[in-house]
Amino acid sequence: MWACGDGEQLPPSGPPVIVTPPTSAALNKSQNALLRCQAVADPPNMTYVWQRGGENVHHIE
């Protein structure tokens, strides 16, 4: 922790930490998948990128 004025403390900055990891799912081609995870970081400006086989996933046919 870092000390500030009036006894306030700020956490040190660091890499994102995944607090809710994604889960595995097996689907048929006709089914949709909902991908979820949650992470915290300082500073909190994060971008999530899902990948399959090393490629970014936007829409898979």
Summary of the structure (lengths in Angstrom):
residues: 61
radius of gyration: 17.7
end to end distance: 47.3
largest distance: 58.0
contacts: 71
relative contact order: 0.21
helix: 5%
strand: 33%
